[in-house]
Amino acid sequence: MTMLILGLVIFLGVHSVRIVADDWRSAQLAQRGEGAYKGIYSLLSALGLVLIVWGYGQTRIDPVELWQPPVWTRHLASLLTLLSFVLIAAAYVPRNRLRAAVGHPMVAGVKLWAFAHLIANGRLGDLVLFGAFLAWAIADFVSARRRDRVAGRRPAPGGTRGDVLTVTAGVVGWAAFAMFLHAWLIGVRPFA
């Protein structure tokens, strides 16, 4: 559990700088330059992610069961993760209405993904991992929306082409992950 928590502190800590120290971040960008700042950010993020994966894997070797989720929560989690993949796709597909409506679809997708995994899993490692991501995503979404209001930023309006591409990319990504990659990378078959 120690490696999981350390990984979460590093990964989510790096991703929380804009939430808790936006002025410090701006000063670092000005002092170091965008390339150096992004390089350090990326290295720390990668380190945190490796520790999260390793630590979470360790929690699954000798799991601490907190509760036994009902079977229907797995079905709901599948639906919610489908929606989260569409939201995440909306962050990258230009000019889609979902991005215009949500404002920060990547963070909203992470919130939905974390919540889906929390309701479908009842081990301590799951609670720590997905609970941390859910708490971070809620804080980040609120912070990002506040920054947008202060700066007067509004997402660009979307169109049908962007909407179709967003939904298609999200569904295809979800299907690939749910049917193949989840078992290969995580060791769990969502539909088994």
HELIX and SHEET records of a PDB file:
HELIX    1   1 THR A    2  VAL A   14  1                                  13    
HELIX    2   2 VAL A   17  VAL A   20  1                                   4    
HELIX    3   3 ASP A   22  ARG A   32  1                                  11    
HELIX    4   4 GLU A   34  ILE A   61  1                                  28    
HELIX    5   5 TRP A   72  ALA A   90  1                                  19    
HELIX    6   6 ARG A   97  VAL A  102  1                                   6    
HELIX    7   7 PRO A  105  ALA A  120  1                                  16    
HELIX    8   8 LEU A  124  ALA A  151  1                                  28    
HELIX    9   9 THR A  160  ALA A  176  1                                  17    
HELIX   10  10 PHE A  177  LEU A  181  3                                   5    
HELIX   11  11 HIS A  182  ILE A  186  1                                   5    
END                                                                             
